[in-house]
């Protein structure tokens, strides 16, 4: 590893480790609310920092009692919950390192990743997850003990409950009262805190080694932005196995932000009403689905309601534009906007609980149309950008200075360069230590001057805001030599209609571009009912279903509308509708809901061959 690795630079850091930061938070505000957990009754129960610390210490003591040594990895295969966070902190407080794996990965993939990280212990959230892990235990020869949060013990299989681990920890700490203090004092900024795996959209996942200082940097940089604090309330629903959610976790500790934690995304809109957060962080697909529901609700009321919504959004967008430009807003417009806001825009905001200050979007590109819609409704979306390799947040728009279509300006302490070929280079304390067990890949990703080569193409605006244009490896080179960036086109298609769940543009080494469309089942059912189209049952005959002439005509029109704004060589000459949604379970989406391009093209290779061999459309 080169000596310029950012993990070694600590200028301005106030803590030596995440454990030290945690201890400082507990000592500073012991009786303030740390987290809120939703009980089965529907009540959100608060837990203070001091109450949380009691459990963190017990969990850490339990790991030490089991023999966890410094730097050893513990796998976390569980849904987002307060217990996930407590387990993570307990592992760190015992001197270990957390290896996070998305619980929706296949059992074989879970075993592969945990084996790569050489885990000795693992935490699962329930019996079903334990069963999946035990089914592939032969691939995990180093795994000794599995801890289940909400399940039964199985002594014969080395499975114990989290309650039992905590009880063992309390007993062990009674005999070793200074143990946790000694561990905390021994941890330094360069020590390994986490191994997180990349999503693998363009290849196999890689284990990213992130140090304690990387997480400290992220928390401090967000603190320095000055946009959130202890008077805010965060709703955390993102999968904590993802680097984006992990940053929200450590930032909450640094800033003392009360956080409601629940990973049930299917209940998100209900939780928003119950918690009434002042800010949340989510991936674009979450915001797209909410937007789709707003539009669908208007469509259900008829053409006049949809026209009213569209006009209100257009009016709101123009008002926001004038406000940002510093133009004077006349009495007539102010009065009209107040009426539009009260009747149309405020109900949209109330879907988020009614006291939301802003949203944060990351993990994937945010369609500009989605950002504009919410902005017009008075909801600011602050899009950010980063990689697992940079501990997530490297750039972000702030509520007071949003430039739509960009990912914002660099966080304090992050340097950026644009290489000659347009690749974005990043240098900061948040950059990974290494790819686990892959020295050649590490040297390829981080040059000798400490710059992380992101693999993304972008440009810096004079204001310092970064605009990402596409993934370097995703660029399509047509047979003519013309280069096409597929992501912006795909974003436009997904934003153009709720019918389109995912769009994958293809055309590399081909004469022209085509697109594979995956449809949203709920939106499709609503469209069919509204248009009075009797679609074939997709569960009986998927191929006939996606060849329905009325459906294809509607999709062709959507694509034609998008094509109008594209250069001739970028335009989509074929539309291939696939008979199944892209999901994590069928391997076409990563657990963070990114499309696996290579898997999609491989799955539908026959359809693409047919499309490219067919006569050109009229």
N, C-alpha and C positions, 0 to 999 in steps of 0.2 A: 504493500500500500504506500502511495507516495506521501511525503511528509506534509504536503500542502492540504491534506484532507481537512475540510472545514470542521469536522468534529473536534479537532485539536485547538481551534480558536475560540476563546471564551471572553473576548473583550466586552466588558459591560455586564457580564452575567452576574446575577445576584445569588444564585444557588449552585451548589456542586452537583446536585442530583434531583430527580423527581421526588425522591423520598424526603429530602431536606425541604423542598418546596411544600410538600404535603404537611410535614410537621409544622412548618411555619404557618400555614393556613389554619390548622387546627388550634395552634396556640393563640393566633390573632383573633379569631372569631369562633370560639368553640360552640357558642349557643345559637349561632345563625344557621339558617337552613342551607344544607348542602344539596340534598336531593329529595325529590318527591316520587313516591312509588304508587301506582294505581292498584288498589286492592280489588279483590273480586266483587266487592260491593259497589265499586265505581268511585269510591272516595280516594282522593290523592293524599297520602299520608307523608308528612314531612319528616326528614331525619336530619339532625344537626351534624355539624362537622365532628363534634366530640363523640356523638353516638356512632358515627361512621368509623371513627378512628379506633374505637373499642373493638369493632369487628375486624378492621384491617390488621390490628396487632395480633388478634387471635388467629387469623388466617396465616399471617406471616410466621407466627410461632408454630402452627401446624406443619408448614412446609419445612421449617428447620428441624422439627421433631422427626419428620420423615427422611431427613438427610439431605435436603436440597443444599447444594453448595453454590458458591458465587459463579454467576454467569451461566448456570445450567438452565435449560429451557423447559418451560411448562406450557403445554398447548392449551389454548382456550378455544373450545368449539361450542359456542353457545349464542343464543339470541341476545340482543341488546336488553340489558336490565341493570338495576342497581347492583345485583350480585356479580354481574360481569365486571363492573368497575371495582367493586370491593376485592374481587379475586385478583384482578390485574395489579392493584396497589399492594395487596398482600404478597404477591410474587416478588414485586420490586423491593418491598420492605425486607424481604428475606434474602435479598441479594441476587435473586434469580432474574431471568429474562423471559418475557411473555412472547409466545409464538401464536399469532392469531390466525384462525382459519374460518372462513365463512361456513356456517352450519349447513347451508343448503348445497354445498359442494357434494359430489358423489362420495360414497364411502371410500372408494379407491383413491380419489384425488386427496381426500383428507389424510389417508394413510401415507400417501406419497409425500405430501408437504411436511407432515409431522416427522416422518422418517428423515427427510432432508435436513430438518432443523435439529435432529437428534434429541427429541424430547425424552425426558425421563418420566414426567408426570403429565396428566391432562385433566382438564375440567370440562364437563358437559352439563347442559342445563336440565336434561330430563332423561328418563329411562330409554326413550326411543333413540336419543342421540347416543347413549351408552351402547345400546344394542348395535347400532351402525358401526361404532368404533370397535367393539369386540369382534364383529364379523370380519374385520380386516386386521386383527391383532397379529396375525402371522407376519404381516409386513412391518410390524413395529417391535422388533426384538428388544429394544431398549426401554420400552414402556413398562413401568413398574406398578403404578397406582393411578386409578381414575377416580376423580372426585365428582359426584353428581350433586347439583344444586337442589333439584326437586325430584327426588327419586329414592329408590330403595338400595340399601347396601347389599353387596354380593361378595362376601369375604373370599369365596373360592376363586373369584375372578379378579381380586384385588380392587374392588370397587367400594368406596366409602362415601358417606354423605358429607356435604359441606358442614352441616352441624357437627358431625363427629370430628372433622378436621379442626374446627374452631375449638371444640372441647379439649381435644388433644393439645392444641396450641396453648390454651390457657394454662393447662396443667404443666406443660413443658416450660413455659415462661416463668411460672412460679419458682421453678428450680434454677432458672437461668435469667434472672431479672435484668441483667445488663446486655443481653444478647442483641436485641434490636437496636439499641443505642450504638453498639460496636459495629453492627452491619452498616448503619446509616453513616457513621463516621468514616468508614472505610471506602464508601462509594465515591467515585469521582466522575467528572464530566465525560471522560472517554469510555466509561464502562458501558457494556451492551445493555440496553433496556428492552428492546423489542426486535423481533424478526417478523416483518410483514411481507406478504407475497404480492407481487405485481399481478394485475388482472389477466395478463396473457392474451390480450386481444390480437396480437400479431405473432404469437409464439408461446413457448412454455413459460409458466410463471417463474419468477426468480425471487429468492429470499433477500429482502432488503434489511441490512443491519443498521438499526438506528440507536444512537447513544442516548444517555440521559441528557446530555447537553443539547442534542437536537430538539428534544421535547421542551426543555427549558427555553431554548431560543424561540420556538413557536409561541409559547405562552407569553413570553416577554414582548415579542414583536406585536402581538395582538393587543396586549396591554398598552403599548406605546401609541397605538392608533387612537385610543381614547374614545371609542364609540360604544362600548358596553361596560357595565359595572355592576356592583352588588344590588342596585335597585332594579335591575332587569330580571326577567324570568325567561329561561331558555327551555324549549321542549326538544329533547334529544331522542330521535327515533331512528337515525341512520344506523346501519350495522357497525358495531364497534370493532369488528374485524378490519374495517376499512380505515385508512389513514386519515380521511377527512373527519370521521366521527371521533377518532382518537384525539385530534387536535382540539375539538370542541370540549372533550373531557379535560385535557390538561389546562386549557384556557379557563375553564370554569373554576378549577382549583386556584390558579394564579389570581384571578380577579374576584373570587368569592361569590360567583354567580349561582343563585338557586336554579337547579336544573331538574325538570320533570323528565323521568326516563321511562320509556316504554317503546319497544321495537315493533309493535303491531302496526305496520303501515296501513293495513286494511281498516284500522280504526282511527286513522290520523285526523280526519275532519271532526270526528266526535271529540278527540282529545284536545284539538285546538279550541273548541268551544268550552271545554271543561277547565283547561289550564289557563287560557287567555295569555299566551306568551307575548313578550315584547319583541322577541326575535327568534327565528329558527334558522337552521342550516339544512339544506336539502339538495338533492340532485335534480337536474332539469326535468326528468320524467315525472317527478312528484308535482311540480308546478304545471306541467303540461296536462296532467290528469285533472287537476283542479280546474284549469282553464276549460278543458273539454266538458266538464260537468256544468260549468257556468253557461257555456254556449248551448249545451244539450237542454238545460232547463229552459232557456229562452226559446229554443226550437219547439219544445213540447207545448209552449203556450201559443205558438203560431208565428206566421211571418212578421206580423206587426211587432211582436215582442222582440224578435231577433233583430229587426231593423232598428228598434229603439235602443237595444244594447249596442249595436255597432255604431250608431250615431253618437251615443253617450261616450263611448270609448274614443271616437275620433275627436269629439269636443274636448274631452279631458286631456288627450294627448297634445292638442294644440295649446291648451291653457298651460300645461306643464312646460311645453317648449318655450312659450313666451316668458314664463317665470324664470326659467334657467337663463334665458338670454337677457334678463334684466329689463324687459319691456314693461311699460305701464299697462296694467290690466284695468280697463275701463269699467265703470259701474254696471253697464249693461251686461258685459261678459261675466263679471263677478256674480251678478244676480242670477244669470242663467246657469252658471256653473254650480251655484249653491243648490238650485233646484235639481239639476242633473245629478249632483252628488247625493242629495237626500233620497232621491227616488231610485237611482240605478247603481251608483258607484259605492255608496256606503254599504249596501247589502253584500257586495262582493268582499269588502274589508271585514265585515262581520263574520264571514266564513272562517276567518283566522282568529276569532275571539274578540275582536273589537279594540284591542290596544296595541296592535302590532306596530313597531317602529320601522322595521325593515326585514327583508329576507336575505339570506346568503345562499348563493348557488355555486356548486363546484362538482368535481368528479367527472364532468363531461361538458361539452360546449352547450351553452344556453341559447336556444333560438332567439334571435333578436325580436321577432314578432311576439314571443311570449313575454319578454322583458318589457316591451312597449305596452302591451295590454295591461299588465299589472301597474306599470308606471302611470298610465292614464287613469287607472282606478285609484291612484293615491297610495300604491304599495310599491316601495322602492326595492328592487332586487339588486343586491350587490354581488355581481359575478366575480369569482376569484379563480385562481389557477395554481396548480402545483402538481407534483408527482409523488408517488410513494417514496421515490428516491430523494425527494427534497422535504420529507416530513409534511407533505401536503402543501399548506399555504405558503406561496412565494409572492403572489400578486393578489390584490383585491381592490375592487372599487369600494369607496366609503360612502355612507349615506349623503354626505355633503358634497361629493364630487364624483358622480356617476357619469361615465361616458358609455352609452349603450353600444354593444358590439365589441367592447374590450373587456379584458379581465382585470383592469385596474392598474395601479402602480405597484412597484416593488415594495414589499414589507420593509420596515426599518431593519437595516443590517443585511439585506439581500442585494447583491450586485447582479447586473444583467448585461449581456452583450449579445449582439446579433452577428452570427458568423457570416462569412462571405456567401455561403449558399442559403442564407436565410434562417438557419437553425438557431433556436433560442438557447443561450448558455447561461447558467445560473451558478453563483457562488455564495454560500452562506454557511453559518454554523448548523443549519438544518439539513445540509446535504449528508447523505448516508455515509457510513464508514466503509461499506463494501457490499457487494453481492455475496451472500453466504456461500462459501466454498467455490467461488467462481472468480479467481484472480484475473484471468484474461478479460472476462466480461467487465470486471470492475475497472481495469486499466483502459478499456475502450470507452467506458461511460464517463470517467473522471480523468481529465488530462493532468499533466504534471504540474500545472499551475492551479489545480484545484477547481477548475470549471467543470460543472456537470453538463454534459451534452444531452439535452432533453429529448431529442428526436422529434420535437415539434418545430414547425415553421411559423415565423411571426414577424411583426414589425412594430417598432416603437413610435408612438406619436410624439409630437413636440411637447405635449403635456406630461410625457412620461408614462402614459397608459400603453399597455401592451395589447396588440391585437393578434390572436392566434389564427393562422389561416388553415392549417391542417397538420396531420401527422406526416413526418417525412416519408415513412415507409408506406403511407396510405395513398400517396400521390399516384394517379394513374397516368401512364405514358401510352398514348394511343399509337396505333400503327403509323400514323402520320408524323409522330414525334411531338405532337401537341400534348401539353401536360394539363391534367384536370385535377382540381382539389375536390374530392367527393363530399367532405363533411358539410360545407356550407349548403350544397344542394340538398343533401339528406335532411338537414335542419329545416330548410324551407318546406320540403314536402311534409315532414312530420307536423310542422306548425300550420300547414295549409288546411288540414282537415283532421278531425278526430278519428276518421276511419283508418288513418295510417298510423299504426303503432311504431313500425320501424321501416326505414328505407335504406337499402344498401346499393349504392351505385357501383357498377362494374364497367370495365372497358380496357383494362390494362392489356397492351399488345393486341388490341382489337381495333377494328376500323371506326367504331363509334361507341357511345355509352348506352347502357341499358340500366334498368333499375329493378331490383327485387323488392316487392312490397309485402310486408306482413301486416295483417289487419287487426284492429282492436275488436274483440268479440262483442263487447257491450255497445260500442258505438255502431257497429255493424247491425246489431239487432234493432237499435233505435232508428237507424237510417231505413232499414227494410220496412219497419212499421210505419214510419212517416211517409215513405214513398209508395206504400202499399204494394211492395214487391214480395212475392212469395219465394224467398230463397230456399234452395235445397238445404236439407239438414246437414251441416258440416261433419257431424259425427258419423253419418251414414255414407256420404259420398263427398269427401273433401274436394276432389278434383272437379266434380260438376259444380260444386258450390262456388269455387273461385272462377268459374267460366261463365257465370250468370251474365247475360248480355247487358242488363241494366246496370249491374255493379261495375262491369268493365267500362261502360260508357262514362259513368261518374268518375272513375279513377283516371281514365284517359283525359277527361276535362281538367282534373286537378293537375296532372302532369303537364298538360298543354299550357295552363296558366303559369306554372313555374318556368317552363321553357322560354316564355316570352322575355324573361329577364336574363337569359343566359346567352353566352356567345354561341355561334353556330356549332363549333366543335364540342361544346359542353352539353348540348341539348340531348335529352334522353329519347332515343329512337325506338326503344322497346320497353314495354311494361310487363313484367312477369309477376303475377300474384301467386304467392305460395299458400299451400293449404293448411298451414299451422302457424300459430303465434310463435315468435322467438321467445324462449324462456330459458331460465337457468337449468331447469331439469332436462331439456332436450339438447343442452350444450351449445345453444346459439347465442346466449347471453352470458356474460360473466356475472358473478354474484353481485357486482356493483352495477349491473344492468347496462353494461356496454356490449355492443354487438361484436361477436367474434367473427371478423370478416372472413378469415380463411375457412372457418367451419361452415359459414353460410354458403360461400361459393362452392365448397366441396359437396355440401348436402344437395344443392340444386344445380349441379353441373349439367345434368341431362337436360333440364329445362332451359339452361342458358345456351347449350348447343342448339337446341331446337329454335330458340329465339333468334340467334344469330344466323341460323340457316334459313329462316323464313323470309318471305318477300318483305320489302320495306313497307311500312304502313302508309296509308293515304295521307 
